[in-house]
Amino acid sequence: MMKTIPTYDPRGVVEAAPIAPASRAKSLKGLRLGILDNTKWNANKLLRGVRDRLAEKHGFGAVNYYRKDSFSLNAAPELLDEIAANNDVVMTAIAD
């Protein structure tokens, strides 16, 4: 007789309505770039480097910088609303 060992799937189930991605900007020139820093140690360094290269190449109208309270928490809804209202494109990164 063979013993069975119960196994569990750690992935769980996610129920979410599909949403279409935003359309891509044809050009970044003159757009307002929002940068969301997740407060991980290297994220700021990575984001600043990418920001500088993109700014040289594309000439943003403005660059707005935001920080989450903690890398382990979602950004506050108020912060996301502010970012959405004041920017045309947004960049974020995780850099461990």
C-alpha positions as CSV (number, residue, x, y, z in Angstrom):
1,M,0.0,0.0,0.0
2,M,1.4,3.4,-1.0
3,K,1.1,6.4,1.3
4,T,0.0,9.7,-0.1
5,I,1.4,13.0,0.9
6,P,-0.8,16.0,0.6
7,T,0.6,18.8,-1.5
8,Y,-0.5,22.4,-1.7
9,D,-0.2,24.8,-4.6
10,P,1.3,28.1,-3.2
11,R,0.3,30.2,-6.2
12,G,-3.3,30.6,-5.0
13,V,-6.0,32.1,-7.2
14,V,-6.2,35.7,-8.3
15,E,-9.6,36.9,-9.5
16,A,-9.3,40.2,-11.4
17,A,-11.1,41.8,-14.3
18,P,-8.8,42.2,-17.3
19,I,-8.0,45.8,-18.2
20,A,-6.5,47.1,-21.4
21,P,-3.0,48.7,-21.1
22,A,-2.7,52.4,-21.7
23,S,-1.9,53.4,-25.3
24,R,1.8,54.2,-25.9
25,A,2.9,57.7,-26.3
26,K,4.2,58.4,-29.9
27,S,6.8,60.7,-28.5
28,L,8.1,61.6,-25.0
29,K,9.1,65.1,-25.9
30,G,7.4,67.7,-23.7
31,L,5.5,65.1,-21.7
32,R,5.4,65.1,-17.9
33,L,7.4,62.2,-16.5
34,G,6.4,60.8,-13.1
35,I,8.9,58.7,-11.2
36,L,7.7,56.4,-8.4
37,D,10.5,55.4,-6.0
38,N,9.6,52.3,-4.0
39,T,12.2,53.1,-1.3
40,K,14.4,50.1,-2.0
41,W,18.1,50.8,-1.5
42,N,19.1,50.7,-5.2
43,A,15.8,51.8,-6.8
44,N,16.6,55.5,-6.4
45,K,20.0,55.1,-8.1
46,L,18.5,53.1,-11.0
47,L,15.6,55.5,-11.5
48,R,17.9,58.6,-11.5
49,G,20.2,57.0,-14.0
50,V,17.3,56.1,-16.4
51,R,15.7,59.5,-15.8
52,D,18.9,61.3,-16.8
53,R,19.3,59.2,-20.0
54,L,15.7,59.6,-21.0
55,A,15.7,63.3,-20.3
56,E,18.8,63.9,-22.5
57,K,17.2,61.9,-25.4
58,H,13.5,63.0,-25.1
59,G,13.3,66.4,-23.4
60,F,10.5,66.1,-20.9
61,G,8.3,69.0,-20.1
62,A,8.6,68.2,-16.4
63,V,9.9,65.4,-14.2
64,N,8.0,64.8,-10.9
65,Y,9.4,62.5,-8.2
66,Y,7.3,60.5,-5.8
67,R,8.2,58.0,-3.0
68,K,6.1,55.2,-1.5
69,D,6.1,54.9,2.3
70,S,7.5,51.4,2.2
71,F,8.7,49.0,-0.5
72,S,6.6,46.3,1.1
73,L,3.3,48.2,0.9
74,N,1.2,49.3,-2.0
75,A,1.3,53.0,-2.8
76,A,-1.5,55.0,-1.1
77,P,-4.5,55.6,-3.3
78,E,-4.1,59.3,-2.8
79,L,-0.5,59.1,-4.1
80,L,-1.6,57.2,-7.2
81,D,-4.3,59.7,-7.9
82,E,-1.8,62.6,-7.6
83,I,0.6,60.8,-10.0
84,A,-2.2,60.1,-12.5
85,A,-3.4,63.7,-12.4
86,N,0.0,65.3,-12.8
87,N,1.9,63.2,-15.2
88,D,1.6,61.9,-18.8
89,V,3.9,58.9,-18.4
90,V,5.2,57.1,-15.2
91,M,8.3,55.0,-14.5
92,T,9.0,52.8,-11.5
93,A,11.5,50.1,-10.7
94,I,12.5,47.5,-8.2
95,A,16.3,47.4,-7.7
96,D,17.5,45.0,-5.0
